[in-house]
Structure formats: C-alpha cells, structure tokens
Amino acid sequence: VLDNYSGMLMAAALYRGLSDEELNHNLLFVIFDLEEAGLLGSIDFACNSDCLPKEIHAMVNLECLGMTMPHPWPEGSSDVLEDIFVEVGGRFGYDASPGSITGVAADSLVFLALGVPAITIDGVNECDLDILGSERDVPEVIDNDVLMNSYPVIEEYIRVLDDLAYPLDPANVR
C-alpha cells in the first residue's frame, strides 16, 4: 500500500488536476512495476518506449507518500530538482529538506544513469521502512491529512518545473 498505492493515488490526482491546464510541456504519467525486482519496469520504459531519454526534461518519481510531508531522496535526485523542491516546500511553510534513506532503490536512478534530471519525492522516514511489504502495510498507515496537504506542494512543484527553461543539469553530487 505505502510503496505503490500512495504514489499511484498522487499521480492520478495530479493527472486529473493538471490535465485541463495549458502547460508549456507535455506531461507523461507512467506507473512502473517491478521496482523491487531490479527496477525492471523503468529500465524497460527507458530502453523501449517512444520517449527517448534525451527528450525527457525531468523525471519525477513519487514514492511512499502520506506518512510525512514529502521530501526529496538525495541518493536518487538531481541537485537542481532537489533545490527547487525545497524552495517550493518553503512556500507552503514546511522544511522539505532532502532525507536520506539507505538500502533502497528507486526508478529515478535509471533516468539519472541516462543523464535525465530526476527526483524521487517520498513521504516516509528510514525508521518507517520496516512497514513496507509487511502485514502493517495497510491503507491506515497513510495519514490522509498528510497526503492531502502533500498534493498542492507536489502540484506546484510540477508547475514550477513546467515553467523552467531546459535543459537542466542532471548532476547528482550530494
């Protein structure tokens, strides 16, 4: 529930909220499968889709949302995209500083390896990782107020990215 369902909920809500807006760039919403099996879904997409990596200006990965307010995962995020997210979080009155989580992987890593600026946005702390895939990984672990308060932050972040001039530097040096 936490690892997949919460991100899919947010992606669906963003799609619905942004689909009628006039944007500067096309948005492509993709749900990847088989992350835990070695990022197989994102690898397949990156290697076999009609969207070539050089045509992707930024990849935003939504992970484990709804336990804490969202923050970037620095091990799977470009510095420039992290910095923008922190700034947007500040507009909403909270500290959106990056939060490291060890021993995990995310689909953003595939895009970073291909030179695409990417960010993983998550809403979980390292101390909560034992929930993932356990009998405690049920809808009740998601705090609906946190998830609802996360939406406008992530939506505004997408709007800010849409207004940027491209290309961005994909570097991940933190």
C-alpha positions in Angstrom: 0.0 0.0 0.0 2.6 2.6 1.1 5.2 1.9 -1.6 3.0 1.7 -4.6 -0.6 2.7 -3.9 0.2 6.1 -2.4 2.3 7.2 -5.4 -0.4 5.9 -7.8 -3.0 7.9 -5.9 -0.9 11.0 -6.1 -0.2 10.5 -9.8 -3.8 10.1 -10.6 -4.8 13.2 -8.6 -2.1 15.2 -10.4 -3.2 14.0 -13.8 -6.7 15.0 -13.0 -5.7 18.3 -11.6 -3.3 19.3 -14.3 -5.0 17.8 -17.4 -7.1 20.8 -18.1 -4.3 23.3 -17.7 -2.4 24.9 -20.5 1.2 23.8 -19.8 4.4 24.6 -21.6 5.5 21.0 -21.8 3.8 17.6 -22.2 3.5 15.6 -19.1 3.6 11.8 -19.3 2.3 9.9 -16.3 3.8 6.4 -16.0 3.3 3.8 -13.3 6.4 1.5 -13.2 6.2 -2.1 -12.0 8.9 -4.4 -10.7 10.9 -1.8 -8.8 11.8 -4.3 -6.1 12.9 -6.9 -8.7 15.6 -4.6 -10.0 13.9 -1.5 -11.5 12.7 -3.6 -14.4 9.7 -1.5 -15.3 11.6 1.8 -15.5 14.5 0.1 -17.4 12.1 -1.4 -19.9 10.4 2.0 -20.4 13.7 3.9 -20.7 15.1 1.3 -23.2 11.9 0.5 -25.2 9.4 3.4 -25.2 8.9 6.0 -27.8 10.1 8.6 -25.3 13.9 8.7 -25.7 15.8 9.8 -22.6 17.1 12.9 -24.4 13.5 14.0 -24.9 12.7 13.8 -21.2 13.4 17.1 -19.5 12.7 15.8 -15.9 11.6 12.6 -14.3 9.6 13.0 -11.0 9.2 9.8 -9.1 6.6 9.6 -6.3 7.4 7.1 -3.6 5.8 6.2 -0.2 3.6 9.2 0.3 1.4 10.1 3.2 3.3 9.3 6.4 5.4 12.6 6.5 5.3 15.7 4.3 7.1 15.0 1.1 10.9 15.5 0.7 13.5 14.6 -1.9 15.5 11.4 -1.6 19.1 12.8 -2.3 20.5 9.4 -3.4 18.1 9.4 -6.3 17.7 13.1 -7.2 19.4 15.7 -9.2 20.6 18.6 -7.1 18.8 21.2 -9.1 15.5 19.4 -8.8 16.0 18.9 -5.0 16.8 22.6 -4.6 13.6 23.6 -6.4 11.5 21.2 -4.3 12.9 22.6 -1.1 12.1 26.1 -2.2 8.5 25.1 -3.2 8.1 23.3 0.2 9.1 26.5 1.9 6.3 28.4 0.1 3.9 26.0 1.9 5.6 26.6 5.3 7.5 23.4 5.9 11.0 22.2 5.7 11.2 20.0 2.6 15.0 19.3 3.1 16.2 16.0 1.5 16.0 12.9 3.6 18.4 10.1 3.1 17.2 6.5 3.2 19.7 3.7 2.9 19.3 0.3 1.4 16.6 1.2 -1.1 16.4 1.9 -4.8 14.0 4.0 -6.9 13.1 4.3 -10.5 14.7 7.7 -10.7 18.1 6.0 -10.6 17.5 4.6 -14.1 16.9 8.1 -15.5 19.8 9.6 -13.7 22.1 6.9 -15.2 20.9 8.0 -18.6 21.6 11.7 -18.0 18.0 12.7 -17.4 17.4 15.1 -14.4 15.3 13.2 -11.9 14.0 13.4 -8.4 12.4 10.9 -6.0 9.9 12.5 -3.7 8.9 10.5 -0.7 6.9 10.8 2.4 8.5 8.3 4.7 11.5 8.2 7.0 14.1 5.5 7.2 12.7 4.4 10.6 9.4 3.5 8.9 10.8 1.3 6.2 10.0 -1.9 8.1 6.3 -1.2 7.2 6.9 -1.8 3.5 5.7 -5.2 2.4 4.8 -6.2 6.0 1.4 -7.0 7.5 1.4 -3.4 8.7 1.5 -2.1 5.2 -2.3 -1.3 5.1 -4.2 1.8 4.0 -4.4 3.0 7.6 -0.6 3.8 7.7 -1.3 6.6 5.3 -2.3 9.8 7.1 -5.0 11.2 4.8 -4.3 14.8 6.1 -0.6 14.5 5.2 -1.5 13.0 1.8 -4.0 15.8 1.1 -1.5 18.5 2.3 1.2 17.0 0.1 -0.9 17.3 -3.1 -0.7 21.1 -3.5 3.0 21.1 -2.8 3.7 18.5 -5.5 1.3 20.1 -7.9 3.0 23.5 -7.5 6.4 21.7 -8.0 5.2 20.3 -11.3 4.0 23.8 -12.4 7.4 25.3 -11.4 9.2 22.6 -13.4 6.9 23.3 -16.4 7.9 27.0 -16.3 11.7 26.2 -16.4 13.9 26.6 -19.4 15.6 23.3 -20.4 17.9 21.5 -20.4 18.6 21.1 -16.7 21.8 19.8 -15.3 21.2 16.1 -14.3 24.1 16.0 -11.9 23.6 14.3 -8.5 26.6 15.2 -6.4 25.3 15.2 -2.9 
